Amino acid sequence: MNGLYLVTDSDIAHQAGHTLPFVVEEACRAGVRWVQLREKTLSTRAFVELGLALKRITQAYGAKLIINDRVDIALAVDADGVHVGQDDMPYVLVRSIIGPDKIIGLSINSLTELEASQGADLDYLGIATIFPTGTKTDTSSLLGFDGLQAICQRTSLPTFAIGGINTTNIRSVLQAGASGAAVVSAICGQKSPYEASRALITLLDGL
């Protein structure tokens, strides 16, 4: 399984003229096997409906569907797991709710947060934020290569770097020690999500 992880953004997809199911299907068709559904403004009913639609797509391609933050949505659509941030439901509680067989990913923004998570029952870490990005405007906590490398060297868990990653720098984050790269605009905001995904996967496979 390649290390490309798609994090969805409906607004960016719509600005590019796409629906989210179209973006996800094109990405999965290109070889993406990790998809995180991240929605901050949808009603619960609409979130469930979108989650079920994406589950049908990811399941057809053998991809993992991860729900951002909303444990209830993950359970409702039988997603493969949940991704939580530092201010979301504590991951220990998430594990107690979703059980031992589901995936839990945790956002890590500093070495301090990494230390606090040591020994936790987690499956991967999302390391943010690497580069300036339009989806995360607060740049005060940018890690850069040095911060990414420092975190990756101190964990045995799979790590996905996120934040401003595209075809110009995706290989460098793996060279810094990340297991993979998570992208938003680099797929959701492109004219052809399929071609964009293929280009990113080709760069990853070339390492």
C-alpha positions in Angstrom: 0.0 0.0 0.0 1.4 3.4 -1.0 1.8 6.2 1.5 -0.6 8.7 0.0 -3.5 9.7 2.3 -6.4 11.9 1.0 -8.0 14.2 3.5 -11.3 15.6 2.0 -12.4 19.2 1.8 -15.9 19.8 0.2 -15.3 23.5 -0.3 -12.1 23.0 -2.2 -13.6 20.2 -4.2 -16.6 22.3 -5.2 -14.4 25.2 -6.1 -12.6 22.9 -8.6 -16.0 21.8 -10.0 -16.2 18.4 -8.3 -18.4 16.6 -5.9 -16.7 14.8 -3.0 -17.7 11.3 -4.1 -16.3 12.0 -7.5 -12.9 13.2 -6.0 -12.7 10.1 -3.7 -13.6 7.7 -6.5 -11.1 9.2 -8.9 -8.4 9.1 -6.2 -9.1 5.5 -5.2 -9.2 4.6 -8.9 -5.7 6.1 -9.2 -4.4 4.0 -6.2 -5.2 6.0 -3.0 -5.9 3.6 -0.2 -6.4 6.0 2.7 -9.3 8.5 2.7 -10.2 10.7 5.7 -13.7 12.3 5.6 -13.3 15.7 7.3 -16.4 17.8 7.6 -16.9 20.6 10.1 -20.2 22.2 9.0 -22.5 19.4 7.7 -25.5 18.3 9.7 -25.3 14.9 11.3 -27.8 13.5 8.8 -25.9 14.9 5.8 -22.6 13.7 7.3 -23.9 10.1 7.6 -25.3 10.1 4.0 -21.9 11.4 2.7 -20.1 8.9 4.8 -22.2 6.0 3.5 -21.6 7.1 -0.1 -17.8 7.2 0.5 -17.8 3.9 2.3 -19.3 2.2 -0.8 -16.5 3.7 -2.9 -13.6 3.0 -0.6 -14.9 -0.5 0.1 -15.0 -1.2 -3.7 -11.3 -0.3 -4.0 -10.0 -1.8 -0.8 -9.3 1.6 0.7 -9.5 2.6 4.3 -12.2 5.2 5.3 -11.3 7.2 8.3 -13.7 9.7 9.9 -12.3 12.9 11.3 -13.3 13.6 14.9 -16.9 12.2 14.8 -16.9 8.9 16.5 -20.7 8.7 16.1 -20.4 9.0 12.4 -17.7 6.4 12.2 -19.9 3.9 14.0 -23.0 4.8 12.0 -21.3 4.2 8.6 -19.0 1.3 9.9 -15.9 3.3 8.9 -12.5 1.7 9.3 -11.4 4.2 11.9 -11.3 7.6 13.4 -8.8 10.4 13.3 -8.7 12.8 16.3 -6.9 16.0 17.0 -5.5 17.3 20.3 -8.8 19.1 21.2 -11.1 16.2 20.1 -12.4 13.3 22.2 -9.5 11.7 24.1 -8.1 8.8 22.1 -8.4 6.4 25.1 -12.1 7.1 25.2 -12.3 6.7 21.4 -10.7 3.3 21.7 -13.2 2.2 24.4 -16.1 3.2 22.1 -15.0 1.8 18.7 -13.3 -1.3 20.0 -9.9 -2.9 19.4 -10.1 -3.6 15.7 -10.7 -0.2 14.3 -8.0 2.3 13.4 -7.2 5.4 15.5 -5.0 8.2 14.2 -3.9 11.1 16.3 -2.7 14.6 15.2 0.7 15.5 16.6 2.0 19.1 16.4 5.0 19.0 18.7 7.5 16.8 20.6 5.6 17.5 23.8 2.4 16.1 22.3 4.3 13.1 21.0 5.7 12.4 24.5 2.2 12.6 26.0 1.0 10.0 23.6 3.7 7.4 24.2 2.4 4.0 25.0 -1.1 4.8 23.7 -3.1 2.3 21.7 -2.8 4.2 18.4 -2.4 3.0 14.8 -0.7 6.0 13.2 0.2 9.7 13.7 -0.6 12.7 11.6 2.3 15.1 11.8 1.3 18.7 11.2 1.9 21.3 10.0 4.9 20.9 7.6 4.4 23.8 5.1 2.2 26.9 5.0 -1.2 25.9 3.6 -4.5 27.6 2.7 -6.5 25.0 4.8 -4.6 25.8 7.9 -3.9 29.6 8.2 -2.2 29.6 11.6 1.5 29.3 10.7 2.8 29.9 14.2 3.3 26.1 14.7 4.9 25.2 11.4 7.2 22.2 12.0 9.2 22.2 8.8 11.6 19.4 7.9 13.6 19.6 11.2 10.4 19.3 13.3 9.1 16.5 11.2 12.3 14.6 11.3 12.6 15.0 15.1 9.1 13.5 15.7 9.6 10.7 13.2 12.8 9.7 14.9 11.1 9.3 18.2 8.1 7.1 17.3 7.8 3.6 15.9 4.2 4.3 14.7 3.5 5.0 11.0 3.5 8.7 10.4 1.7 10.8 7.8 3.0 14.3 7.3 0.4 16.9 6.4 0.3 20.6 5.5 1.1 22.2 2.2 2.3 19.0 0.6 2.3 18.7 -3.2 4.3 17.3 -6.1 7.2 19.7 -5.5 7.9 18.5 -1.9 6.2 15.2 -1.3 9.3 13.2 -1.7 11.2 15.3 0.7 8.8 14.6 3.6 9.4 10.9 3.2 13.2 11.5 3.1 12.7 13.3 6.4 11.4 10.1 7.9 7.6 10.2 7.4 5.9 6.9 6.4 3.5 8.8 4.0 2.0 12.1 3.1 -1.6 13.4 3.6 -2.9 15.9 1.1 -6.0 18.0 0.7 -5.7 20.7 -2.1 -3.2 18.6 -4.1 -6.0 16.2 -5.0 -9.4 17.9 -4.0 -8.5 21.2 -5.8 -7.1 19.8 -9.0 -8.8 19.7 -12.4 -8.2 15.9 -12.6 -8.1 14.3 -9.1 -7.2 11.0 -10.9 -4.1 12.5 -12.7 -3.1 14.4 -9.5 -3.3 11.3 -7.4 -1.3 9.3 -10.0 1.4 12.0 -10.1 1.8 12.0 -6.3 1.8 8.2 -6.1 4.4 8.0 -8.9 6.7 10.3 -6.9 6.2 8.2 -3.7 6.8 5.0 -5.6 10.0 6.4 -7.0 11.8 6.6 -3.7 
